[in-house]
Amino acid sequence: MLIRRQEDVTDVVVDAFKNTADPRLREILTALVKHLHAFARDVHLTEEEFEKAVQLVVQLGQKTTATHNEAVLMSGSLGFSTLICLLNNGNNGQTETTANLLGPFWRMNSPRTENGGSIVRSATPGPALFVNCTLRDRNGKPIEGAEVDVWHSSPEGFYEQQDPKQADMNLRGKFTTDAQGHFGFRSVKPAGYPIPIDGPVGELVRATGRHHYRPAHLHFLIFKPGFKTLISQIYVNDDERLETDVQFGVTRALVGDYVRHDGKAPAPDVTGEWYSLDQTFVMEPGNSRLPKAPIQ
C-alpha cells in the first residue's frame, strides 16, 4: 500500500511489522506506533518541535556516561519509571507496594556488614540513624537468608562517588536477614538532594517551573531466590518535598516513620539528637534477578 495522506501512515507501518516473529515484540511495536502517531496528531506536532525532540533524544545519549545516566533521569522526571514500577508490583498494580525506583546510584559489591553494624565508613557529620527492618512473605512468614543492599546520600545530599570527602562505599552495605527475617544497621540521617540539571532533564525542569530536588530517602535492594527482587526507597517523613519530588518517586506506602529522639541511644557514643526507623518489607513470589547497575 502506497501512502497517499497522513491518515494512511499508521496502517502502513503497523502492517510492516506483522511478520515480527516474537509475538510480544510485535504487540509492543504495534501499540507504540499507534500511540506515538496518535500523540503527534493530537498535538499536531510541528516540524520544528519534532526536530527539537530528536535533538533531546540524542542529548540523552550524549549526556550518559559510566557515572551518570541521563535517560534514567528523564524517565523518572516524566513519572514513567514510577508508573512501570507500580504496574509490575503490588499484585500487578492492584495493591499498594513498597517497591520503588532503583535510581541512578546503585553499585554492585557493597561491603558485607554484620547485622546491627555501621555503614558509616568515613567521617560523616549528621544525626545518627538506627534502622531495624523485617522481611516477610505474603503470608507474614519471616524470610531468612535474603541479601539486602542498602545505600543513601549523606546529610549534605551527596552519594559517595559524588563527594571526594567520603570514603569509597561510604553509606553502603550488604546485609543478610536472620531467622526472624530481621536486619538492622546504623547510619546517619540522609538529606534530600538536587538532581543534575545541566542536560535535557534540566531543560524540562526549567520549562515546567518545577524545583529539581528529591526528598531524603534510604535505598534498599532485597534479593532471594524464589522471590521477586524488591527494590525500594523509604522516604523521610519530615521532608518538605514529599509531595513535589522531581522524580515522582514518593508513594504513600513509602513514607517511613523516622522518629526523632533525644538522650539515650542504642550506641554509647551517641548523644543529643538521633533517629530511629522500623520498617517491614513484604516480598512477592517470582523470579529473582539483579538489575544492571546504572553506574560502574
The 8 nearest C-alpha neighbors of each residue, nearest first, counted from 0:
[[1, 2, 11, 7, 3, 10, 14, 8],
 [0, 2, 3, 11, 7, 8, 4, 10],
 [1, 3, 7, 4, 8, 0, 11, 5],
 [2, 4, 1, 7, 5, 6, 8, 0],
 [5, 3, 6, 7, 2, 8, 1, 9],
 [4, 6, 7, 8, 3, 2, 9, 40],
 [5, 7, 4, 8, 9, 10, 3, 2],
 [8, 6, 5, 2, 4, 10, 9, 11],
 [7, 9, 11, 5, 10, 6, 2, 12],
 [8, 10, 12, 11, 7, 13, 33, 36],
 [11, 9, 13, 12, 8, 7, 14, 6],
 [10, 12, 14, 8, 9, 13, 15, 7],
 [11, 13, 15, 9, 14, 10, 8, 16],
 [14, 12, 10, 16, 15, 11, 29, 9],
 [15, 13, 11, 17, 16, 12, 10, 18],
 [16, 14, 12, 13, 17, 11, 18, 10],
 [15, 17, 14, 13, 19, 18, 25, 12],
 [16, 18, 14, 19, 15, 13, 25, 20],
 [19, 17, 16, 20, 15, 25, 14, 21],
 [18, 20, 25, 16, 17, 21, 22, 24],
 [19, 21, 18, 22, 25, 24, 17, 23],
 [20, 22, 24, 23, 19, 25, 26, 18],
 [23, 21, 25, 24, 20, 26, 19, 27],
 [22, 24, 26, 25, 21, 27, 28, 20],
 [23, 25, 27, 21, 26, 22, 28, 19],
 [26, 24, 22, 28, 23, 27, 19, 29],
 [27, 25, 23, 29, 24, 28, 22, 30],
 [26, 28, 24, 30, 29, 25, 31, 23],
 [29, 27, 31, 25, 30, 26, 24, 32],
 [30, 28, 26, 32, 31, 27, 13, 25],
 [29, 31, 33, 27, 32, 28, 34, 26],
 [32, 30, 28, 34, 29, 33, 35, 27],
 [31, 33, 35, 29, 30, 34, 36, 28],
 [32, 34, 30, 36, 31, 35, 37, 29],
 [35, 33, 37, 31, 36, 32, 38, 30],
 [36, 34, 38, 32, 37, 33, 31, 39],
 [35, 37, 39, 38, 33, 34, 32, 40],
 [38, 36, 34, 40, 35, 39, 41, 33],
 [37, 39, 41, 35, 36, 40, 34, 42],
 [40, 38, 44, 36, 43, 37, 41, 42],
 [41, 39, 43, 37, 38, 42, 36, 44],
 [40, 42, 38, 39, 43, 37, 44, 36],
 [41, 43, 44, 40, 39, 38, 45, 37],
 [44, 42, 40, 39, 41, 45, 38, 37],
 [43, 45, 39, 42, 48, 49, 46, 40],
 [46, 44, 48, 47, 49, 43, 39, 42],
 [45, 47, 49, 48, 50, 44, 51, 43],
 [46, 48, 50, 49, 45, 51, 44, 52],
 [49, 47, 51, 45, 50, 46, 52, 44],
 [48, 50, 46, 52, 51, 47, 45, 53],
 [51, 49, 47, 53, 52, 48, 46, 54],
 [52, 50, 54, 48, 49, 53, 47, 55],
 [51, 53, 49, 55, 54, 50, 48, 56],
 [52, 54, 56, 50, 55, 51, 49, 57],
 [53, 55, 51, 57, 52, 56, 58, 50],
 [54, 56, 58, 52, 53, 57, 199, 59],
 [57, 55, 53, 59, 58, 54, 52, 60],
 [56, 58, 54, 55, 59, 60, 53, 61],
 [57, 59, 61, 55, 60, 56, 62, 54],
 [60, 58, 56, 62, 57, 69, 70, 61],
 [61, 59, 63, 58, 62, 57, 56, 70],
 [60, 62, 58, 59, 63, 57, 64, 69],
 [61, 63, 59, 60, 58, 69, 64, 198],
 [64, 62, 68, 69, 60, 67, 61, 59],
 [65, 63, 67, 66, 68, 62, 61, 294],
 [64, 66, 294, 295, 67, 63, 68, 293],
 [67, 65, 294, 64, 295, 68, 293, 63],
 [66, 68, 64, 63, 65, 69, 294, 103],
 [67, 69, 63, 70, 71, 64, 72, 103],
 [68, 70, 72, 63, 59, 71, 62, 73],
 [69, 71, 73, 72, 59, 68, 74, 63],
 [72, 70, 74, 73, 69, 68, 75, 103],
 [71, 73, 69, 75, 70, 74, 76, 68],
 [74, 72, 76, 70, 75, 71, 200, 69],
 [75, 73, 71, 79, 77, 76, 72, 80],
 [74, 76, 246, 80, 78, 72, 73, 77],
 [75, 77, 246, 73, 74, 78, 245, 72],
 [78, 76, 79, 75, 74, 73, 246, 80],
 [79, 77, 75, 247, 81, 76, 80, 82],
 [78, 80, 82, 74, 77, 81, 75, 83],
 [79, 81, 75, 83, 82, 74, 78, 84],
 [82, 80, 84, 79, 83, 78, 248, 85],
 [81, 83, 79, 85, 84, 80, 86, 78],
 [84, 82, 86, 80, 81, 85, 79, 87],
 [85, 83, 81, 82, 87, 86, 88, 99],
 [84, 86, 82, 92, 88, 87, 83, 81],
 [87, 85, 92, 83, 91, 84, 88, 82],
 [86, 88, 91, 84, 85, 92, 83, 89],
 [89, 87, 91, 85, 90, 92, 86, 84],
 [88, 90, 96, 94, 92, 91, 95, 93],
 [89, 91, 93, 88, 92, 94, 87, 283],
 [92, 90, 87, 88, 86, 89, 93, 85],
 [91, 93, 86, 89, 85, 90, 88, 94],
 [92, 94, 90, 91, 89, 95, 86, 88],
 [95, 93, 89, 92, 90, 96, 91, 88],
 [96, 94, 89, 252, 97, 93, 92, 85],
 [95, 97, 89, 98, 252, 94, 88, 85],
 [96, 98, 253, 252, 231, 99, 280, 95],
 [99, 97, 231, 96, 230, 229, 88, 84],
 [98, 100, 231, 230, 232, 84, 97, 101],
 [99, 101, 102, 231, 81, 230, 248, 80],
 [102, 100, 230, 99, 103, 105, 231, 218],
 [101, 103, 100, 104, 105, 71, 293, 72],
 [102, 104, 293, 105, 68, 101, 294, 71],
 [105, 103, 102, 106, 294, 293, 158, 101],
 [106, 104, 292, 103, 293, 102, 107, 101],
 [107, 105, 292, 104, 295, 108, 294, 109],
 [106, 108, 109, 292, 105, 295, 148, 291],
 [109, 107, 110, 106, 173, 111, 172, 148],
 [108, 110, 172, 173, 107, 171, 111, 168],
 [111, 109, 172, 173, 112, 108, 171, 168],
 [110, 112, 173, 172, 174, 109, 113, 108],
 [113, 111, 174, 173, 172, 116, 110, 114],
 [114, 112, 116, 115, 174, 111, 175, 184],
 [115, 113, 183, 116, 182, 184, 174, 112],
 [114, 116, 184, 183, 113, 185, 117, 182],
 [117, 115, 184, 113, 114, 185, 112, 118],
 [116, 118, 185, 119, 184, 186, 115, 112],
 [119, 117, 170, 171, 186, 172, 120, 185],
 [118, 120, 170, 117, 186, 169, 121, 123],
 [121, 119, 169, 118, 166, 170, 122, 168],
 [122, 120, 166, 119, 165, 123, 169, 164],
 [121, 123, 124, 120, 119, 165, 164, 166],
 [124, 122, 121, 125, 119, 153, 187, 165],
 [125, 123, 122, 126, 154, 187, 153, 155],
 [124, 126, 187, 154, 127, 123, 188, 153],
 [125, 127, 273, 187, 188, 272, 128, 274],
 [126, 128, 187, 273, 186, 188, 274, 125],
 [127, 129, 274, 187, 186, 188, 275, 185],
 [130, 128, 185, 275, 184, 274, 276, 186],
 [129, 131, 276, 183, 184, 275, 277, 185],
 [132, 130, 183, 277, 182, 276, 278, 129],
 [133, 131, 278, 182, 279, 181, 277, 183],
 [134, 132, 181, 279, 180, 280, 278, 135],
 [133, 135, 180, 280, 142, 141, 279, 281],
 [136, 134, 141, 281, 140, 142, 139, 280],
 [135, 137, 282, 139, 281, 138, 140, 283],
 [136, 138, 139, 281, 283, 282, 135, 140],
 [139, 137, 136, 140, 135, 141, 281, 282],
 [138, 140, 135, 136, 137, 141, 281, 134],
 [139, 141, 135, 136, 138, 142, 137, 180],
 [142, 140, 135, 180, 179, 134, 143, 139],
 [143, 141, 180, 135, 134, 140, 136, 144],
 [142, 144, 178, 180, 177, 176, 145, 141],
 [143, 145, 176, 175, 177, 146, 142, 223],
 [146, 144, 223, 176, 175, 222, 143, 147],
 [147, 145, 175, 222, 221, 174, 223, 144],
 [146, 148, 221, 174, 173, 220, 175, 145],
 [147, 149, 173, 220, 219, 172, 221, 174],
 [150, 148, 219, 172, 171, 218, 173, 147],
 [151, 149, 171, 218, 170, 217, 172, 148],
 [152, 150, 217, 218, 170, 158, 189, 153],
 [153, 151, 158, 157, 156, 189, 190, 154],
 [152, 154, 156, 155, 189, 157, 158, 190],
 [155, 153, 190, 189, 156, 125, 188, 152],
 [154, 156, 153, 157, 190, 152, 189, 192],
 [155, 157, 192, 153, 190, 152, 154, 191],
 [158, 156, 152, 153, 155, 161, 162, 159],
 [159, 157, 152, 161, 160, 153, 151, 162],
 [158, 160, 162, 161, 165, 169, 157, 167],
 [159, 161, 162, 158, 167, 163, 165, 168],
 [162, 160, 159, 158, 157, 163, 165, 164],
 [161, 163, 159, 164, 160, 165, 157, 158],
 [164, 162, 165, 161, 160, 159, 166, 167],
 [165, 163, 162, 166, 159, 121, 122, 123],
 [166, 164, 159, 163, 162, 121, 169, 167],
 [167, 165, 169, 121, 168, 120, 164, 159],
 [166, 168, 169, 159, 165, 160, 120, 121],
 [169, 167, 171, 166, 170, 159, 109, 120],
 [168, 170, 120, 166, 171, 167, 119, 159],
 [171, 169, 118, 119, 150, 151, 168, 120],
 [172, 170, 150, 168, 169, 149, 118, 109],
 [171, 173, 110, 109, 149, 118, 112, 148],
 [174, 172, 148, 111, 147, 109, 112, 110],
 [173, 175, 147, 112, 146, 111, 114, 113],
 [174, 176, 146, 145, 144, 147, 177, 182],
 [177, 175, 180, 181, 144, 182, 143, 145],
 [176, 178, 180, 143, 179, 181, 144, 175],
 [179, 177, 143, 180, 176, 141, 142, 181],
 [180, 178, 181, 177, 141, 143, 142, 176],
 [181, 179, 141, 142, 134, 143, 176, 177],
 [182, 180, 133, 176, 179, 177, 132, 134],
 [183, 181, 176, 132, 114, 131, 133, 175],
 [182, 184, 131, 115, 130, 114, 132, 181],
 [185, 183, 115, 116, 130, 117, 129, 114],
 [184, 186, 117, 129, 128, 116, 130, 118],
 [187, 185, 128, 119, 118, 117, 127, 129],
 [188, 186, 127, 128, 126, 125, 189, 185],
 [187, 189, 128, 126, 127, 154, 125, 186],
 [190, 188, 154, 153, 152, 215, 187, 216],
 [191, 189, 215, 154, 156, 155, 153, 192],
 [190, 192, 215, 214, 213, 156, 212, 189],
 [191, 193, 156, 212, 213, 190, 194, 214],
 [194, 192, 212, 211, 213, 195, 191, 156],
 [193, 195, 211, 212, 196, 192, 213, 72],
 [196, 194, 197, 193, 201, 198, 200, 211],
 [201, 197, 195, 198, 200, 194, 202, 211],
 [196, 198, 201, 195, 199, 200, 202, 62],
 [197, 199, 201, 200, 196, 202, 62, 58],
 [200, 198, 202, 201, 55, 203, 59, 58],
 [201, 199, 203, 202, 198, 73, 196, 204],
 [196, 200, 202, 204, 199, 198, 203, 197],
 [201, 203, 199, 205, 200, 204, 206, 198],
 [204, 202, 200, 206, 201, 205, 207, 199],
 [203, 205, 201, 207, 209, 202, 206, 200],
 [206, 204, 208, 202, 207, 203, 201, 209],
 [205, 207, 203, 204, 208, 202, 209, 201],
 [208, 206, 204, 205, 209, 203, 202, 210],
 [207, 209, 205, 206, 204, 210, 203, 211],
 [210, 208, 204, 207, 205, 211, 245, 206],
 [209, 211, 212, 245, 208, 204, 205, 243],
 [210, 212, 193, 245, 194, 209, 204, 213],
 [213, 211, 193, 192, 245, 210, 194, 244],
 [212, 214, 244, 191, 192, 245, 193, 215],
 [215, 213, 191, 240, 241, 238, 244, 216],
 [216, 214, 191, 190, 235, 189, 234, 213],
 [217, 215, 234, 233, 235, 232, 189, 214],
 [216, 218, 151, 233, 232, 150, 234, 219],
 [219, 217, 232, 150, 149, 151, 231, 216],
 [220, 218, 149, 231, 148, 230, 232, 221],
 [219, 221, 230, 148, 147, 229, 231, 222],
 [222, 220, 147, 229, 146, 228, 219, 230],
 [223, 221, 228, 146, 145, 147, 287, 220],
 [222, 224, 145, 226, 225, 287, 146, 221],
 [225, 223, 287, 226, 222, 286, 227, 288],
 [224, 226, 285, 284, 286, 287, 223, 227],
 [227, 225, 284, 285, 224, 287, 283, 223],
 [226, 228, 285, 287, 286, 284, 283, 229],
 [227, 229, 222, 287, 221, 226, 288, 230],
 [228, 230, 221, 220, 98, 227, 231, 282],
 [231, 229, 220, 98, 99, 219, 101, 221],
 [230, 232, 99, 98, 219, 218, 97, 229],
 [231, 233, 218, 217, 99, 216, 219, 234],
 [234, 232, 253, 217, 216, 255, 254, 231],
 [235, 233, 216, 254, 255, 215, 253, 236],
 [234, 236, 215, 216, 237, 238, 255, 257],
 [235, 237, 238, 254, 255, 256, 234, 257],
 [236, 238, 235, 239, 257, 241, 240, 234],
 [239, 237, 240, 236, 235, 241, 214, 215],
 [238, 240, 241, 237, 214, 242, 236, 243],
 [239, 241, 243, 214, 242, 238, 244, 213],
 [242, 240, 243, 214, 239, 244, 238, 249],
 [243, 241, 240, 244, 249, 239, 247, 214],
 [242, 244, 240, 241, 245, 247, 210, 213],
 [245, 243, 247, 213, 246, 241, 240, 242],
 [244, 246, 211, 247, 212, 213, 76, 243],
 [245, 247, 76, 75, 244, 248, 78, 213],
 [248, 246, 244, 78, 245, 249, 75, 81],
 [249, 247, 246, 81, 250, 244, 100, 99],
 [250, 248, 247, 253, 241, 251, 244, 234],
 [249, 251, 253, 252, 248, 254, 247, 97],
 [250, 252, 253, 254, 249, 95, 97, 96],
 [253, 251, 250, 254, 97, 96, 95, 255],
 [254, 252, 233, 250, 251, 97, 234, 255],
 [255, 253, 234, 236, 233, 252, 251, 235],
 [256, 254, 233, 234, 235, 236, 257, 253],
 [255, 257, 258, 276, 236, 254, 235, 277],
 [256, 258, 276, 275, 255, 235, 274, 236],
 [259, 257, 275, 274, 256, 276, 260, 273],
 [258, 260, 274, 273, 257, 275, 272, 261],
 [261, 259, 273, 272, 274, 258, 262, 275],
 [262, 260, 272, 271, 273, 263, 259, 270],
 [261, 263, 271, 270, 264, 260, 272, 273],
 [262, 264, 270, 261, 265, 269, 267, 271],
 [263, 265, 266, 269, 262, 267, 270, 273],
 [266, 264, 267, 263, 129, 269, 268, 185],
 [267, 265, 264, 268, 269, 263, 270, 185],
 [268, 266, 269, 264, 265, 270, 263, 262],
 [267, 269, 266, 270, 264, 265, 263, 127],
 [270, 268, 267, 266, 264, 271, 127, 273],
 [271, 269, 262, 268, 272, 263, 264, 261],
 [270, 272, 261, 262, 273, 269, 260, 263],
 [271, 273, 261, 260, 126, 270, 262, 259],
 [274, 272, 127, 126, 260, 259, 128, 261],
 [275, 273, 259, 128, 258, 260, 127, 257],
 [276, 274, 129, 258, 128, 257, 130, 277],
 [275, 277, 130, 257, 256, 131, 278, 129],
 [278, 276, 131, 132, 130, 275, 279, 256],
 [277, 279, 132, 276, 133, 131, 280, 255],
 [280, 278, 133, 132, 134, 281, 277, 135],
 [279, 281, 134, 133, 135, 282, 278, 97],
 [282, 280, 135, 136, 134, 137, 283, 279],
 [283, 281, 136, 135, 226, 229, 280, 284],
 [282, 284, 227, 226, 285, 137, 136, 281],
 [285, 283, 226, 227, 225, 282, 286, 136],
 [286, 284, 227, 226, 225, 283, 287, 228],
 [285, 287, 227, 226, 225, 288, 224, 284],
 [288, 286, 227, 228, 224, 226, 225, 223],
 [289, 287, 228, 286, 290, 227, 222, 224],
 [288, 290, 291, 287, 228, 222, 292, 220],
 [291, 289, 292, 288, 101, 293, 228, 230],
 [290, 292, 293, 289, 294, 107, 106, 105],
 [291, 293, 294, 106, 105, 290, 107, 295],
 [294, 292, 103, 291, 68, 105, 104, 295],
 [295, 293, 66, 65, 292, 67, 104, 106],
 [294, 65, 66, 106, 292, 293, 107, 105]]
